[in-house]
């Protein structure tokens, strides 16, 4: 017999995997006096800390972004009680004080976070004093994007399953998160792959809601259960059963609680039941409360003696990454295409690193065979394909990284850059989590970008400007096969998130082909001279590197002037020193990009040059980029919108004649 929510019984198409018999009927007589006292202590500690934290915010006139223990009830206590910090992982919602305490965080640690004190290095919280986390105890936190951990949790559960861990992932969800498509997609992914994840919904789901019936009706392997969030042992029994099902049956479980209680109400109900059943005397409860008050007073004194973190020490910038070693190709190395270099290097890196995986969208079965290598550049045991959306693929990739510090993930969420706009929220959340908790993840995110191939406004996205607005990532854009290979090798060794933009127009273009040394690396934030010259510096990257080289050759042939071409290769961080050294020699600069001039890479580089090379310049900084309009499909119209060799020459000559 399949188990359903009480309010789901009318859904004729709803089924779940039958987990067999696993009954629990625990009560006050089941547990030891010591265990009951532990729970009593947590409830009292929660109540006193709520009061203490609220008073702290009032005294300091601080704005509290999130409520403490929102939609509380015994389910928050139960979720933490059964959490095993040695093997399990848990994402806490902002303000989840009760669950943090029940999961093993101590009073001093909670107060250090809320008071912004330097308790230990990873307790520093520069984002919000109500984000409780402890990486060592596998307690992860989320930001205001409450849907992210539903997807990241599924990814983390995937890692647990791959490595056959006995742990599970616990993901609390507010009901409003169920209005977001990615949450349902994450639940479906967990169901499809049978991932060890427990989704806990702390507040009521409306009865007879056909929207939920539609989504839950698609689940084949997920166990659904509910409990009375206002009844301690009903909640304990349901939560214990949920944990056991995920751990022993390897089933994803959704557990929801009906009803809410405040911290004070929970404490009163629990103490009343202890007294009525003669488990505790009033004196024992009073003494227990006195012990917790003394503990809180002691913790407050310790926190008052701690220093606040030095501001300069907690502001973290994008890291440059691994110190790469560039290796020139040897004579016997033959030139390979950009696509071949990417494919071969990814395969090489996945073999090199034991804890590495390649995540790719599931290619359309109707795709032409010759296009598949461009979409999936690795086939092997470490490749995971999915037919899910790009944003879920990226979020799950980030979740997989949280399992081991040395995990390395390469992700290709889609065949073109149109996926960027859907993954930005998830990418933002990953940066937030890694900065806040100082977790070291290694992720290379591939985004194929179009241009000069008639792909039109939807596929020829100009992604750089949007990515530049996201501090905490690195952005690279290779124009040659050897640089692509070198950047991949460096990115895989550098903690953090690297986004590699790849020109699909250059994949098989002979202009981008180059011999690749097997140990060649390219530093993140390292430019190179694609052509030397003395009269003007052309600063560029990606597709327009080749246009700039052709323009420089024509200028040399027709005007006997030598343009130096600087291929920056890395957009963020950027190699200022190479650019400035070139301008010091030429005294003139022209920035060229396939992207838009307004509010993009061109604008940033031009501003940097104008400010830092002002005394070197003998002419204003020039800019060449795409016309600020959606890219048209028609080839002739596209040519008019995108930068061209003739357009670069005209702008360069204007600067040279200034």
N, C-alpha and C positions, 0 to 999 in steps of 0.2 A: 504494500500500500504506500503510495507516494504521500509525502507530507506537504501541505500547503499552508499558506497563511489562512487564518480563520476567515478573513475577508476576501480570500481568493477562491473559495470553493465553487463559486459560480462560473469560473473561467473554464470552459470545457476543454480548451486547447492547452491548458497549462499542465506541464509535467516536470518532474525533477528526477534525478538519479536516485534510486532507492538505496539508502545507506545501511539497510539492515536494522536490527534492533539495538538500541543503545539508550536505555532508560536511566534517568537520574531523578532521585527523590531525596534531596538533602534537606535537613532542617537543623534547628539549633542543637539538637542532640547528636548530630552527625560529627560535628567538628569539636576539636579540643578547646579547652578553656584558653590556652595560649593563642590559638588561631583567632578565636572570637575577640580576644583582647587586641590583637593586631588590627583587625578591621575597625574596632571601636576607636583605636588610636588614629587610624587614617581619617575616619569621619570627623573626629574632633580636631585633628590637625588641619584638615581642609577648612573647617568652619572658622577657626582662629586665623588662618592665613588669609582667607577671603577678607575678613575684617581688617587685618593688618595691611594688606595690599591696597585695599580701598582707601584706608586712612592715609597711606603714603601718597597716593595719587592726589588726594584732597589737599594735603599739607604742601605738596610741591606744585600744586596747580597744574598738574600734568593732564594731558588729554588721553583718555583711555580709548584706544582704537577698537578694542574687542571686549565683550562682557566676559566675566569670569564664570566658568561652568555653565555656559549657555545651554539651554534645554537639558538641564541636569536631571539626574535620577540614579538609581542603583546600577544601571548599566555601565556608567562611566567607572564606578568602583569595580564592578565585576570584570570589565575588560582589562583593567590593570592587574587585578589579583592573579589571573591565570597567565599573564604575560611572562615569558621566560626570557630574560634579557641576555642569556647566553646564546640562544639560538634564534629566537623570534626577532622580528623587526616591527616597529610601530610608528605610524605617522600621527602626530597629535595636531589637533586643530588649535588655532590661537585661543588662549584663555582656558585650555583644558587642564585646570589645576588639579581637580580630583583624579583624573586619569593619570596625570604625571606622578602624583604622590603614590597612587596604588601600583604604578609600574616600577617604582624604586627610586625616584628622585627624592633627595632629602631636603629638609627645611632650609638649611643654609644655602643650598644650590638654588632653590626657588627664589629666596630673598635676594641673592646676588644678582640673578637675572633681572628681577623686577626693580632693583635699586641701581642697576647698571654699575655693579662693582666687579673688580677683577678677582674672581674667586679662583679660577684656574683658566689657562689660556683659551680653551674652547668654550668657556662659559660667556665670553664677551659677546654681547648682543647689541649691535648698533642699529638694529632695525625696529624692534618693538620689545618692550619689557614684558610682554605677555606671550612670547613665543618660548615655550619650554622645550628644551631638547638636551640630549646627552648622547653624543655619538658613541661613546664607549659602552653605554648601556643599550645601544640600538634604538634609542628613542629619537626619531627624526621629527622635525617640525615643518609646517607649511606656512605659506604667507596667506594673504587674503584670497588668492586664487584657489579656492577650496576644492576645485575639481581636479587639480593637477595630481594630488597624491593618489587619487583613484586609479589613474593611469600609470603613474610611477610605481605604485604598489603592485600592479599587475606585472610590470617589468621586473621588479625586485623578486617577486614570487617566481618568475620564470627562471631567474638565476638560482634560486633555492632548489627548484626542481631539476635544473641541469646538473647541479652539483650534489643532488640527492641529500640535501640537508634535512634534518629533522625539524627545522624551524618553519614558521609560517609568517605571513605579513598581515598585520592588523591595520585596517584603514577605517577610521570613523568618518562618517559622512553626515552633514546636515541635510535635511530633506530638500532644501532649495537647490542643492548640488545636483539632484536628480533631474532638474530642468535642463541641464547641460548635456549636449549630445555625447561629448567625450566620456562622461561618466558611464552612460549606457554602453558605449563602445568598449570601455575597459571591462565592464562586467561581462559582456559577451565574449571578449577575448579570454578572460579568465575561465569562463564556462567552456569555451571551445578547446582550450589547451589544458583544461583541468589543472589549474594553478592553485597552489596552497595559499589562498588569500581569504581573509575574513573581513567582509564589509559590514560595519556596524552603523546602523541608522538610529540615532539617539531620539528622534522625535517621530510623532505619528505620521503614517502615510494614509491619506484619505481613503476610506473604504469605497469599493466599487468604482475606483478611478480607472477608466478604460485606457488611459495613456500608459499607466504602469502595467495594466494587464497585457497590453500589446508587447511591451519590452520583456517582462518577466515570462511571458508565454513562450518566448523563443529559447529559453534556457533548457538544456537537456541534462546537464551534469551538476547543476547548482542546487544546494539544499537551502530552502527558505524556512525561516523560523521567526517567531515573535515571542515576546515576553511582556509581562506587566512591569513596567519600569518603576512602579511605585511599591512593588512587592519584592523584598530583599531576596528571599530564597527562590522565588520564581525566576528572578533575574539570574541568580547564581547558577541554578540548574540549567537554564537555557544557554548561558554563556559557556559553562563547563562543557556542555554537550557540543556546542559549536566549535570550540577549540579542539576537542577530541576528534570530531569529524574531519576537520581540515588536516590535522596531523596524521591520523591513523588511516582514514579513507582517501586522503588526497583529493578532497572535494572542495571547491570553492563554496563558501557559505555566506548568505546574507541574513543578518540578525537585526531585527528592529524592535525598539521598545515603545510601548504605548503608555503615555502619561509622563509627567515631569514632576520633580520635587526640588526644592531648594536644599542647600547644604544643611541648614538648620532643621528642616523637616526630616531629612534622612537620618540625622543624628538622633532626633527625638524618637522616631519610629523604632530605630534599632535599639536604643537604650531601654525604651518601654518594653520591648519584647524580651530583652535580657532580664529585666527585673521581674516581669510577669511569670517567666519560666524558671525563675530562681537560679539562672545561670550566673548572675552577678548581683551583688548587693549594691544598694545606693552608695555605700561608703567606697566600695571598689571603683564604681564609676566616677565618684567624686575625686578619688585619688588618681585615677587614670587621667582625668582632665587636668589635675594639678601638675602631673608629670609633663603633660604636653605644653602647658603654659610655661613651665620652667624651661623646657627645651626651646620654646619660641623666644623667651627672654634672652637665653644664652646665645641663640643664633643671631638675634638682633644686635647684641653687643659685638659679636664677631664681625658682622657685616659693617657695622659702623666704623670698625677699626681698619677695614680694607680700603685701598685706594681705588679711585676711579681710573679706568684705563686712560693712558695718554692718548689724546685725539689723533696725533700723528701715527700712533702705533696701530690704530684700528682702521684707518683709511687704507684700503687695499686697491691697487690699480691692476690693470691687465698685466699679467706676467709675460715676459718675453719668451720664456720657455727654454727648452734644452739648447745648450751651446753647440750648434751644429758645425760640422766639418765639411766644407765643400771640396769635392774631388773632381778634377778635370777628367774627361773621358780619355781612355787610351786609344791608340791607333786602331786596334782590332775591334773596337766597339762600333757596331753598325747603328745607324740612325733608326729609331723606332717612332711610331706615331704616338700622339698624346694619349689616345685611348689604350693602346698597348702598354705604355709606361704605367698608366694608372692601374690597369688590370694586374700586371705583373707585380707591381710594388705592393698592392693590397694583399695579393696571395702570399707574397714573401713575408709581409709583416704579420699576417695571421698565423703563419707557420712559426714565426720567431717568438711570438708572445703566447704563452700557454693559455692565459685567461683572456682571450680575445674572440670577438664574434663580429660577423657582418650581418647587419639587418637591412633588408631590402623590401620594397613593396613588391607584391606579386604581379609579375608582368602580365599584360593582357594576352590571352591565348591567341588572339587574332593578330598580334604584332608580327611583323615580318621577321624572319629568322635573323637577317643581317643586322637588325636593330637591337637585338637582345644584348649583345656585348656592351652596348652603350648604357643599357639600363641595369644590367646585373654583371658586374665585372669580376665576380668571384663565384665559383661553384665548388662546394666542398662541405665537409662535415660541420664547419663553423658558420655556415650560412643559414640564416633564419629568414624565410620569406613570409609575408602576410598580406592579406587583401584588405587590411584595415586602412584608415585614413592616415595621411602624413602626420598630423598632430599627435595621434595616438602612438604611431611608430616612434616618433622622437621622444615622447614622454616615457614610453616603456624602455627605450634605449637608455635614458637617464636613470630610470629605476634599476636597470640591470647593473649600472656602474656602482650603485651604492653598496652592492653586496661585498665586494672585495676592493681594497685600495688599489690593487694592480690590475683590475678589470680594464680592458680596452675595447671600446665599441666603435665600429665604423658604421654609419647609418646613411642609407640612400632612401629618403622618404618618398620620392616621386621622380618622374623622368624629366621634369622641367621645373623652373623657378616659380610656377604658379602656386606651389605648395607653401611658399614662404609665409604668406599672410595668415595661413591657418596654424602654423607652428610657432609663430612669434610668442604667443602667450606661454606655451610650454617651455620654450627656450628661455624666456624671461624668468620663469619659476626655477628652472634648473640653475641659472646663474645666481639667483637669490639664495637658494638653499646651499650651494657650494660656497658662496661668500660668507653666509651667516654661520654655518657650522664648520667652515674651513675643511670640508671634505675634499679629498683629492680624487677627481674623476678624470678619466682619459677618454675623450670622445672626439671623433672626427666626423663632422656632418657634411656630406656631399650635396651640393645643390647645382645641378646642370642648368646653365643659363643660355638663353638663345639670343640671337642677333645676327644680322647679315644672312639669314637663311629663309626669310619670308614667313616667320612663325606668327607674326601678328601681335596684337595688343595683349593677348592672354598668356602667351608663352614667352614673349620677349620682355620679361619683367626686368626692371632695373632695381636690383635688390640691395645694392651697396648702401644707399642712404638709410634705408630702414634698419639694416644691421648695425650701422655706425652708431645708432642711437641706443645701443644695448651694451653698456659697459660690462666688462668681465669676459668677453669672448675675444677670439682672434679671428681675423678674416684674411684669407689668402686667395690669390687669383693667378694661377700659372699661365704663361703664354707659350711655354715650351715643354717638351716631354721630360727633359732632365730636371727642370724645376718642379714639375708635378711630382715626380718620384722623390725628389729631395724634400719637398714640403711634407709629403705623406710620412716619410721616415721621421722627420723632426716632430711632427704633430703627435705621432704615436708615442714618442718619448717624453712629451711635455704635458704635465698635469693641467687639466682645464679643458675648455671646449674650443675647438678650432673648426671654423666653417670654411670649406674650400669651394669656391665658385669655379665652375668648369664650363668653358665655352664649347657648346655642342658643335658650333661651326668649325672649331679647330680640332675636333677629335681625330679626324682622318686627313686633315689638311697637311700637305707636305711642308708648309711654312713652319708649322709647330713641331715637326719631327726633329729629333736630336738623339745622338748617342748618349747612353746613360751608364755612368760608372756604377757598379753594384753596391758601392758604399757611399755614394754621393748624397749629401744632406744640404738643405737650405735653411738658414736661420730664419726664425720668425721675426720679421722686422729687418730683413736684409735685402737691399736692392742690388741690382747689378747693372753694369753698363752694357747695353745691347749694341751700342755703336758709339765710338769716340768722336769727339768734335770739339771745336774751340769757339764757335760763334754764337750758338744758342743751345739751351738745354730743353729737350722735349721730355717731359715727365709723364709716364703713362703706365698702363698695365692691361693684361688680358688681350682681347681682340685687337685693340688699337695699338699695341706694341708693333705689330706687323705693318699697320698703316703708317705709323710714325717712322719706321725704318725705311719704307719705300719713299716716303716724303723726303726724308733726309738724303737719300740717294739721288733723288731728282733735283733737290736744291744744290747738291754738290755738282751734279753734271751740268746744270743749266746756269747756275749763278756762282759757282766756285766758292761756295760757303759751306762750312762743315757744322752740321747739327749733331749734338750729342744726345743719344737716346738713353734715358734711365728707365729701366723696367723695375718698378718698385716691388713687384711680386707679392709683397705683404702690405695690405691696406691698413690693417690694425693688428699690431703696432706698425708704425711706418718708420722707414730708415731716413731720418732727417739728415744725418751727417753726410751720406752719399749725395743726396740732393743738393745740400748746401756747398759741398766741395765742387760739384759740377758747376754750380752757378758762380762760384768764386772764380772759376776759370773762364766761363762764357759771358757772364754779366747780363744774360737775358734768359727768360724762362717762359715756356709755354706748356700748360698742363692739358693733356689730352685724355679723354675717357669716353667710352661708349655710353656711360650714364649721363644723367641730366646735369647741366651746369649749376642750376639752382639747387641749393641745399643738398649737396652731395659731396663725393670725394674730391671732385675738381675744385669746388668752393673751399673745402678745408685745406687742401694743399696750397692753393693760391693764397689763402689768408696767411698760412704759415710762412710761405716764402716772402710775402710782402712785409711781414713783421720781422722775421729773423734774418732776412738777406737784404734788408732795405738799403744798406750802405753799399752793397755790391752791385745792385741793379742799375743799369743804364737805360732801362725802358720799363713801362708797366708790365706786370705779369699778364700773359695772355691765357685765354681759356677756349678749348674746343670740346663740345659735347653734343649730346642729342638734343634736338628741338624739344621743348617742354610740351609734349603731346603724346597721347597713346600711339604706340608703334603700329602703323598700318600694315595690312597684309600685302597689298600690291607692291611688287618688287621695286617699281620706279618710285613710288611714294616713300618706301622704306629708305631708299638711297638718298632721298631728299632730307629725311629726318635724322639719319645716323651720320656720324662723322665720316669723312672721306679723305683720301690722300690729297685731293685738290684743295679741300677746305683747310687741312693742316698746313699746306704750303702757303696758302693765301695769308693765314694768320701769322705764320712764322715770318713771312716777308714783311708784313706790316711792323712787326716788332723789330726786325733787323734794320728797317729804314727809319725807325723812330729817332 
